[in-house]
Amino acid sequence: MSFKKRIKALTFDTGGTVLDWHTGFRDAFETAGRRHGINRDWAVLANELRRRSMQAMLNLGRDAPPSYNFDGAHQFSLDAILAEEGLDVFDDEDRRTIAWDAPHSFRSWPDVRDGLARLRDRYIAVSFTLLSHRLIIDTTRRNGLMWDAILSCEGMGVYKPLPAAYTKAAAMLQLKPEECLMVACHRFDLDAARNLGFRTALINRPDEWGKAIGPQKPPPGSEPYDIELNSFLELAAFLESESLAKRKSPSAVRARSAPLDQQLLADTALIALYA
């Protein structure tokens, strides 16, 4: 049986792969700053908010039931950043705008809506995400997207990249892991999924952290993913083609996986992000 015939569901990382969080946070910071006559490098603060809130979510539920969701992580991460940056002038209205209104209004990347619609014609399409249920509901409605299901780690009680998150996602779909294709721009997510038997598709998002940062280079000495492309439209064409093995995107950038601990550093701690 061919690769494509074995795949029954596509499980999509959503923050970063589907949604452009950097622009949303940056613009919200800028709006709040303008309101108070303050000018900073808001793109840097946007990235710091994302980095801290992501670190707060990864592996949540491993040692105890989660006591907050991603919306809560956005809020307490923002409060800490504003205190450290001397931006206490940002009031409750500003903080809600940045931590709630902005992420619940994130725009999807331009290729997502049409590409996702094509993919749903052939496969179950699921948002499998660290983000909260409410955030996915709001951004789905805002961007005119359609999911067959939302599998938020919030409802599972365990967060990626814990193995239980992936096994629960497959079980909830009543599928074997190898019948699921994990679609993500984050290598740590793909590596963790592959370790549990998922097939993997890397979607390059070079502007995820803003144009000034650009794409992250994959660590050396790693193996390729099953599919490596640059958009949902390319993924749709790829899966619609007669032979997965014969078709390669001319614009695809070959990225490679690495040990999970290296990927967690590269994708979330982002030690080299500001170098």
C-alpha positions in Angstrom: 0.0 0.0 0.0 1.4 3.4 -0.9 2.3 6.1 1.6 -0.7 8.3 0.7 -3.2 5.5 0.9 -2.1 4.7 4.5 -2.6 8.3 5.5 -6.1 9.0 6.7 -5.7 12.2 8.9 -3.6 15.3 8.8 -2.8 16.7 12.3 -1.7 20.3 12.1 0.4 22.2 14.5 -1.4 25.6 14.5 0.6 28.3 16.2 3.3 29.2 13.6 2.3 26.6 11.0 -1.2 28.0 10.5 -1.1 31.3 12.3 1.3 34.3 12.0 1.7 35.0 15.7 4.7 37.3 15.2 2.9 40.0 13.2 -0.1 39.9 15.6 1.9 40.3 18.8 4.2 42.9 17.2 1.3 45.1 16.0 -0.4 44.8 19.4 2.7 45.9 21.2 3.2 48.8 18.7 -0.4 50.0 19.2 -0.1 50.0 23.0 3.2 51.8 22.8 1.8 54.5 20.5 -1.0 55.0 22.9 1.5 56.0 25.6 4.0 57.7 23.3 6.6 54.9 23.7 8.8 53.5 20.9 10.7 50.2 21.3 11.7 47.3 19.1 8.3 45.7 19.4 9.3 42.8 17.2 11.9 41.7 19.8 9.3 41.9 22.6 6.8 39.9 20.4 9.4 37.1 20.0 10.2 37.2 23.7 6.5 36.8 24.6 6.2 33.9 22.3 9.4 32.3 23.6 8.4 32.5 27.2 4.8 31.4 26.7 5.9 28.4 24.6 8.4 27.4 27.3 5.6 27.5 29.9 3.5 25.1 27.8 5.9 22.4 26.6 5.6 19.2 28.5 2.9 20.7 30.8 1.0 17.9 32.5 4.1 15.7 32.9 4.4 16.1 36.7 0.9 17.4 37.7 -2.4 18.4 36.0 -2.1 21.7 34.2 -3.3 24.7 36.2 -3.4 27.1 33.2 -3.7 27.1 29.4 -1.9 29.0 26.7 -4.0 32.1 27.3 -2.9 32.1 30.9 0.8 31.6 29.7 0.4 34.6 27.4 -0.9 36.7 30.3 1.7 35.9 32.9 4.5 36.0 30.4 3.4 39.4 29.3 3.2 40.7 32.8 6.7 39.6 33.5 8.1 41.1 30.4 6.4 44.5 31.0 7.8 44.6 34.5 11.3 43.8 33.3 11.2 46.3 30.5 9.9 49.2 32.7 6.6 49.3 30.8 4.3 49.4 33.9 2.4 52.2 32.1 0.7 49.6 30.0 -2.7 49.3 31.7 -5.3 46.5 31.9 -6.6 47.5 28.5 -3.2 47.3 26.9 -2.5 44.0 28.5 -5.7 42.4 27.4 -5.2 43.7 23.9 -1.7 42.1 23.7 -2.4 38.9 25.6 -6.0 38.1 24.5 -7.2 40.2 21.6 -4.1 39.8 19.5 -3.7 36.0 19.7 -7.4 35.4 19.3 -7.3 37.5 16.1 -4.1 36.1 14.6 -4.1 35.9 10.8 -3.4 32.7 9.0 -0.6 32.5 6.4 -1.8 33.3 2.9 -1.6 29.7 1.6 -3.6 28.2 4.5 -7.2 28.8 3.7 -7.2 27.4 0.1 -4.6 24.7 0.9 -6.5 23.4 3.9 -9.8 23.3 1.9 -8.1 21.1 -0.8 -6.5 18.9 1.9 -9.9 18.4 3.6 -11.3 17.0 0.3 -9.1 13.9 0.8 -8.2 13.7 4.4 -9.5 14.3 7.9 -7.9 17.7 8.9 -7.4 18.3 12.6 -5.9 21.2 14.5 -3.6 19.4 17.0 -2.3 22.2 19.1 -0.8 23.6 22.3 -3.2 26.6 21.9 -6.4 26.9 23.8 -9.7 25.7 22.5 -11.1 29.2 22.5 -8.1 30.6 20.7 -8.5 28.1 17.9 -12.2 28.7 17.7 -11.8 32.4 17.4 -8.9 32.3 14.8 -10.7 29.6 12.8 -13.8 31.9 12.5 -11.8 35.0 11.8 -9.8 33.3 9.0 -12.7 31.4 7.4 -11.0 28.0 8.1 -12.6 24.6 8.4 -11.4 21.8 10.7 -12.9 18.4 11.1 -11.9 18.5 14.8 -9.9 20.6 17.3 -7.6 18.5 19.4 -6.2 21.0 21.9 -3.8 19.7 24.5 -5.9 21.7 26.9 -8.5 19.1 26.7 -6.1 16.2 26.9 -4.5 17.3 30.1 -1.0 16.7 28.6 0.9 18.9 26.3 3.2 18.3 23.4 5.9 17.0 23.1 4.9 14.5 25.8 4.4 11.2 24.0 0.9 10.8 25.6 -0.3 13.9 23.7 0.4 12.2 20.3 -0.9 8.8 21.3 -4.1 10.4 22.7 -4.6 12.4 19.5 -4.4 9.2 17.4 -6.6 7.3 19.7 -9.3 10.1 19.7 -9.3 9.8 15.9 -9.5 6.0 16.2 -6.5 5.7 14.0 -3.1 4.1 14.2 -0.2 6.7 14.5 1.1 5.6 11.1 -2.2 6.6 9.6 -1.7 10.2 10.8 0.5 12.8 9.1 1.9 15.4 11.5 2.1 18.8 9.7 4.2 21.4 11.4 6.9 24.0 11.0 8.5 23.1 14.3 11.0 20.3 14.2 10.6 19.3 17.8 7.0 18.6 17.2 7.7 16.5 14.1 10.4 14.6 15.9 8.3 13.8 18.8 5.4 12.7 16.5 7.7 10.5 14.4 9.0 8.8 17.6 5.5 7.6 18.2 4.9 6.4 14.6 3.4 9.4 12.9 4.4 10.3 9.4 5.8 13.8 9.1 5.5 16.9 6.9 7.6 19.9 7.4 6.1 23.2 6.2 8.8 25.9 6.1 7.7 29.2 7.7 10.8 31.4 7.3 9.1 34.5 8.6 7.6 32.8 11.7 9.9 34.9 14.0 9.9 37.9 11.7 11.8 38.9 8.7 14.7 40.2 10.7 15.3 36.8 12.2 14.6 34.7 9.2 14.5 30.9 9.0 16.3 28.7 11.5 19.0 26.4 10.2 18.4 22.7 11.1 21.1 21.1 13.2 23.6 19.0 11.3 23.6 15.2 11.1 19.9 14.6 11.0 17.4 12.6 8.9 14.8 14.1 6.5 11.1 14.1 7.1 8.7 12.3 4.9 7.6 15.5 3.2 9.4 18.9 3.2 7.6 21.8 1.5 6.8 25.5 1.7 3.0 25.8 1.9 -0.3 24.1 2.3 -0.9 24.5 -1.4 2.3 22.6 -2.1 1.3 19.9 0.3 -2.1 19.5 -1.3 -0.5 19.2 -4.7 2.1 16.8 -3.4 -0.5 14.5 -1.9 -2.7 14.7 -4.9 0.1 13.7 -7.2 0.3 10.1 -8.6 3.5 9.2 -6.8 4.8 10.8 -3.6 8.2 9.3 -4.3 8.5 10.9 -7.7 7.2 14.4 -6.9 9.5 17.0 -5.4 8.7 20.7 -4.9 11.3 22.8 -6.9 11.2 25.4 -4.2 11.2 23.1 -1.2 14.0 23.6 1.3 15.4 20.3 2.7 15.3 20.5 6.4 16.3 17.7 8.7 15.3 16.4 12.1 17.6 16.2 15.1 17.5 14.6 18.5 14.5 15.9 20.4 16.5 17.7 23.1 18.4 19.7 20.4 15.1 20.6 18.7 13.5 21.9 21.9 16.5 24.2 22.3 16.4 25.3 18.7 12.6 25.8 18.4 11.6 27.0 21.8 14.4 28.2 24.0 15.8 29.7 20.8 19.2 30.3 22.3 20.7 31.4 18.9 17.6 33.4 17.9 19.1 36.9 18.7 22.7 36.0 17.9 
